[in-house]
């Protein structure tokens, strides 16, 4: 079966290359369009990726400057303030996935969906590393009869800085979102100042100074599990693997408290780890979303609607692919 190209806007960056690599690991012949404002840069990236074409994107045009070029899905790897790519995807009736908005600025995308709910599948890919937190957390939550509290601690190695687009996104979010959306005792609150400060234990037990982060994971996990307390804390420092003398990695610590099926108190603690850092794990998540959105796996494509990544990703399949890449979900004491 042949497929139209997948359009990766901002695909010349680190996450775009990792997405292409993850896609090609399973679907080596899937055609890609690498879109950007700098045509030469996009073409150079496309040549390195292979079976890809670099194209110049003009967000002032309804067709993004692509004319009648057929597309099977649109992925936006930077903050698209104009929502031009979303309008394009809806007009073409193809899935749209973006990963760079903050939880406080999704209203324009939701409004676009509400005005054309049957146009296309729209994925709010703003979870930490695009599903790498929620998919394992919800899988682990299945061992609980009731989930009372979820605490997420994400550790970014200080050497795992990403590219300029990632830096720009974080600067944008930190400037406009100084408070951290949190659910506490059933209420949604905004932590700030000293109340936003936190400490969590890394994989090797090291104490990581962190700050509350307004990840959309908070509302997704709370609404999915019924947990009355959910918080997300983000820390930057030395990852456990680099502290042991190896290369940096990315770590996501997942603490869940509640009741087991017998009604007894239960607390679990796990770590999601990827040896390549944040970019390859993000690329894997995007690739697996595209697999389902487009129907590359032979199953029907995802129907029009508004989705979190975890509503599309199959946990066993996700965890199996994570393991293939050397990633792990480790049970901690």
C-alpha positions as CSV (number, residue, x, y, z in Angstrom):
1,X,0.0,0.0,0.0
2,X,1.3,3.4,-0.9
3,X,0.9,6.6,1.2
4,X,1.1,10.2,0.5
5,X,4.0,12.1,2.1
6,X,4.0,13.1,5.7
7,X,4.8,16.8,6.2
8,X,7.2,17.5,9.0
9,X,7.2,21.3,9.6
10,X,10.5,22.1,11.3
11,X,11.7,18.7,10.3
12,X,15.3,19.8,9.8
13,X,15.8,20.0,13.6
14,X,16.9,17.3,16.0
15,X,13.4,16.1,16.8
16,X,12.4,16.0,13.1
17,X,15.4,13.9,12.3
18,X,14.7,11.6,15.3
19,X,11.1,11.3,14.1
20,X,12.2,10.4,10.6
21,X,14.6,7.8,12.0
22,X,11.9,6.2,14.2
23,X,9.4,6.1,11.3
24,X,12.0,4.6,8.9
25,X,12.9,1.9,11.4
26,X,9.5,0.3,10.7
27,X,8.4,2.0,7.4
28,X,11.6,2.6,5.4
29,X,9.7,3.7,2.3
30,X,7.3,6.2,3.7
31,X,7.9,9.5,1.9
32,X,8.5,12.7,3.9
33,X,8.3,16.4,3.2
34,X,10.7,18.4,5.3
35,X,9.1,21.9,5.5
36,X,10.7,25.1,6.7
37,X,11.1,28.8,6.0
38,X,14.7,28.2,4.8
39,X,14.3,26.1,1.7
40,X,18.1,25.3,1.5
41,X,18.2,24.1,5.1
42,X,15.1,21.9,4.5
43,X,16.6,20.4,1.4
44,X,19.9,19.7,3.1
45,X,18.0,17.9,5.9
46,X,15.9,16.0,3.4
47,X,19.0,14.8,1.6
48,X,20.5,13.5,4.8
49,X,17.3,11.8,5.8
50,X,16.8,10.2,2.4
51,X,13.5,9.5,0.5
52,X,12.5,13.0,1.6
53,X,12.0,16.3,-0.1
54,X,12.8,19.8,1.3
55,X,10.1,22.4,0.7
56,X,9.7,26.0,1.5
57,X,6.7,26.8,3.7
58,X,4.7,30.1,3.3
59,X,2.2,30.3,6.3
60,X,0.6,33.4,4.6
61,X,-0.9,31.1,2.0
62,X,-3.8,28.7,2.6
63,X,-1.9,25.9,0.8
64,X,1.3,26.7,2.7
65,X,3.0,27.2,-0.7
66,X,2.6,23.5,-1.5
67,X,0.0,23.9,-4.3
68,X,-1.7,20.6,-5.0
69,X,0.9,18.5,-3.3
70,X,-0.9,15.6,-1.6
71,X,-0.2,15.1,2.1
72,X,-1.2,12.2,4.5
73,X,-0.5,14.0,7.8
74,X,0.9,17.3,9.2
75,X,3.3,17.4,12.1
76,X,4.3,20.8,13.6
77,X,7.6,20.6,15.6
78,X,7.7,24.3,16.6
79,X,5.2,26.8,18.0
80,X,2.8,27.7,15.2
81,X,1.4,31.0,16.4
82,X,-0.7,31.4,13.2
83,X,-2.3,28.0,13.3
84,X,-1.7,28.0,9.5
85,X,-0.8,24.3,9.5
86,X,-3.9,23.4,11.5
87,X,-6.2,25.2,9.0
88,X,-4.3,23.5,6.1
89,X,-4.8,20.0,7.7
90,X,-8.5,20.6,8.3
91,X,-9.0,21.9,4.7
92,X,-7.2,18.7,3.4
93,X,-9.0,16.4,5.9
94,X,-5.7,15.0,7.1
95,X,-4.4,14.4,10.7
96,X,-2.7,17.3,12.5
97,X,-0.2,16.8,15.4
98,X,1.6,19.7,17.1
99,X,3.9,19.5,20.1
100,X,4.9,23.0,21.3
101,X,1.9,24.8,22.8
102,X,1.5,25.4,26.5
103,X,-1.5,24.2,28.4
104,X,-2.6,27.8,28.7
105,X,-2.7,28.5,25.0
106,X,-4.7,25.6,23.5
107,X,-7.9,27.5,23.2
108,X,-7.3,28.5,19.5
109,X,-6.8,24.9,18.5
110,X,-9.8,23.7,20.5
111,X,-11.9,26.5,18.8
112,X,-10.7,25.4,15.4
113,X,-11.8,21.8,16.2
114,X,-15.1,22.8,17.6
115,X,-16.0,24.8,14.4
116,X,-15.1,21.8,12.2
117,X,-15.2,18.7,14.4
118,X,-15.5,16.3,11.5
119,X,-12.7,17.7,9.4
120,X,-9.6,15.8,10.7
121,X,-8.0,14.1,13.7
122,X,-6.2,16.8,15.8
123,X,-3.7,15.6,18.4
124,X,-2.7,18.0,21.3
125,X,0.8,16.6,21.6
126,X,1.9,18.8,24.5
127,X,2.4,16.0,27.0
128,X,6.0,15.6,28.2
129,X,7.9,14.0,25.3
130,X,4.6,13.5,23.5
131,X,3.1,10.6,25.5
132,X,6.3,9.2,27.1
133,X,4.9,10.1,30.5
134,X,1.1,9.4,30.2
135,X,1.3,6.2,28.3
136,X,3.5,4.4,30.9
137,X,1.7,6.1,33.8
138,X,-1.8,5.0,32.7
139,X,-0.5,1.5,32.0
140,X,1.0,1.3,35.5
141,X,-2.3,2.8,37.0
142,X,-4.1,-0.3,35.9
143,X,-2.8,-2.2,38.9
144,X,-4.8,0.2,41.2
145,X,-8.5,0.0,42.0
146,X,-8.4,3.7,43.0
147,X,-5.7,6.2,42.1
148,X,-5.4,9.0,44.7
149,X,-2.1,10.8,43.7
150,X,0.3,10.9,40.8
151,X,3.6,12.7,41.0
152,X,5.8,13.1,37.9
153,X,9.4,14.1,38.1
154,X,11.1,14.8,34.7
155,X,14.9,15.0,34.7
156,X,16.6,16.7,31.8
157,X,20.3,16.3,31.6
158,X,22.1,19.7,31.4
159,X,24.0,18.4,28.4
160,X,20.7,17.3,26.6
161,X,19.9,20.8,25.5
162,X,18.3,20.1,22.1
163,X,18.2,22.5,19.2
164,X,17.4,26.2,18.9
165,X,13.7,25.5,18.3
166,X,13.4,23.6,21.6
167,X,15.2,26.4,23.4
168,X,12.9,29.0,21.8
169,X,9.8,26.9,22.9
170,X,11.0,26.7,26.5
171,X,11.8,30.4,26.6
172,X,8.3,31.1,25.3
173,X,6.7,28.8,27.9
174,X,8.7,30.0,30.8
175,X,8.0,33.7,30.0
176,X,4.3,33.3,29.7
177,X,3.7,30.5,32.2
178,X,5.5,31.2,35.5
179,X,3.0,29.2,37.5
180,X,2.5,25.5,37.5
181,X,-1.0,23.9,36.9
182,X,-1.5,21.3,39.6
183,X,-4.4,19.3,41.0
184,X,-4.4,19.2,44.7
185,X,-7.1,17.6,46.9
186,X,-9.5,17.7,44.0
187,X,-9.0,21.3,43.0
188,X,-6.9,22.7,40.1
189,X,-4.5,25.3,41.4
190,X,-1.5,27.3,40.1
191,X,1.7,26.8,42.1
192,X,4.1,29.7,42.2
193,X,7.1,30.9,44.2
194,X,8.2,28.6,47.0
195,X,5.1,26.5,46.5
196,X,6.3,25.6,43.0
197,X,9.6,24.3,44.3
198,X,10.0,20.6,44.6
199,X,12.6,17.8,45.1
200,X,12.4,14.3,43.7
201,X,14.7,11.3,43.6
202,X,16.4,10.4,40.4
203,X,16.9,6.8,39.2
204,X,20.1,6.5,41.2
205,X,18.6,8.1,44.3
206,X,20.2,11.5,43.8
207,X,18.0,14.4,45.0
208,X,17.0,16.7,42.1
209,X,15.9,20.3,42.7
210,X,12.9,20.9,40.5
211,X,10.2,23.4,39.7
212,X,6.5,22.8,38.9
213,X,5.8,22.7,35.2
214,X,2.4,23.2,33.6
215,X,2.4,20.1,31.5
216,X,-0.9,19.0,30.0
217,X,-0.1,15.6,31.5
218,X,-1.6,16.9,34.7
219,X,-5.1,17.3,33.3
220,X,-4.9,14.2,31.2
221,X,-3.8,12.0,34.1
222,X,-6.3,13.5,36.5
223,X,-9.3,13.1,34.1
224,X,-8.3,9.6,33.1
225,X,-7.6,8.2,36.5
226,X,-9.8,10.3,38.8
227,X,-6.7,11.1,40.9
228,X,-7.4,14.1,43.2
229,X,-3.8,15.2,43.3
230,X,-1.5,15.3,40.3
231,X,1.7,17.4,39.9
232,X,4.5,17.6,37.4
233,X,7.9,18.8,38.4
234,X,10.8,19.5,36.0
235,X,14.5,19.4,37.0
236,X,17.7,19.9,35.1
237,X,21.0,18.5,36.2
238,X,23.1,15.4,35.8
239,X,21.2,12.3,34.7
240,X,21.9,9.0,36.6
241,X,23.6,7.4,33.6
242,X,26.1,10.4,33.2
243,X,26.7,10.4,37.0
244,X,27.9,6.8,36.6
245,X,30.3,7.9,33.9
246,X,28.3,7.2,30.8
247,X,26.4,9.3,28.3
248,X,23.4,11.4,29.3
249,X,19.9,10.0,29.2
250,X,16.4,11.2,30.0
251,X,14.5,10.1,33.1
252,X,10.8,10.4,34.0
253,X,10.0,9.3,37.6
254,X,6.4,8.2,38.1
255,X,5.0,7.9,41.6
256,X,1.5,6.6,42.0
257,X,-0.5,6.2,45.3
258,X,-3.9,4.7,45.9
259,X,-5.6,1.4,46.6
260,X,-4.9,-2.1,45.2
261,X,-7.8,-4.4,44.0
262,X,-8.2,-5.7,47.6
263,X,-8.7,-2.1,48.9
264,X,-5.3,-2.0,50.5
265,X,-3.0,1.0,50.3
266,X,-0.6,0.7,47.3
267,X,2.3,2.9,46.3
268,X,4.4,2.3,43.2
269,X,7.5,4.1,41.8
270,X,8.9,3.6,38.3
271,X,11.3,5.3,36.0
272,X,10.9,5.7,32.2
273,X,14.5,5.9,30.8
274,X,15.8,6.4,27.3
275,X,19.6,6.2,26.8
276,X,19.6,8.7,23.9
277,X,18.0,11.6,25.8
278,X,14.8,13.5,25.1
279,X,14.9,14.0,21.4
280,X,14.9,10.3,20.3
281,X,12.1,9.5,22.8
282,X,10.1,12.4,21.5
283,X,10.7,11.2,17.9
284,X,9.6,7.7,18.8
285,X,6.4,9.0,20.3
286,X,5.6,11.1,17.2
287,X,6.4,8.2,14.9
288,X,4.1,5.9,16.7
289,X,1.3,8.5,16.6
290,X,1.8,8.9,12.9
291,X,1.7,5.1,12.4
292,X,-1.8,5.1,13.9
293,X,-3.1,8.4,12.6
294,X,-2.3,7.5,9.0
295,X,-2.9,3.8,9.3
296,X,0.6,2.8,8.3
297,X,0.2,-0.4,10.4
298,X,-2.7,-1.6,8.2
299,X,-5.4,-0.7,10.6
300,X,-8.0,2.0,9.8
301,X,-6.7,5.6,10.2
302,X,-7.8,7.5,13.3
303,X,-11.2,9.1,12.9
304,X,-11.7,12.9,13.1
305,X,-11.7,14.1,16.6
306,X,-9.6,15.9,19.3
307,X,-7.1,13.6,21.1
308,X,-4.5,13.3,23.7
309,X,-1.5,11.2,22.5
310,X,-2.4,8.5,25.1
311,X,-5.8,8.1,23.6
312,X,-4.2,6.9,20.3
313,X,-1.1,5.1,21.4
314,X,-1.4,1.4,22.4
315,X,0.6,1.0,25.6
316,X,2.0,-2.6,25.0
317,X,3.1,-1.6,21.5
318,X,4.6,1.6,22.7
319,X,6.5,-0.1,25.5
320,X,7.8,-2.8,23.1
321,X,9.1,-0.2,20.7
322,X,10.7,1.7,23.6
323,X,12.5,-1.5,24.6
324,X,13.7,-2.0,21.0
325,X,15.4,1.3,21.3
326,X,17.1,0.5,24.5
327,X,14.6,2.3,26.7
328,X,13.1,0.9,29.8
329,X,10.4,1.2,32.4
330,X,12.1,0.3,35.7
331,X,10.4,-0.5,39.0
332,X,12.1,1.4,41.8
333,X,12.0,0.7,45.5
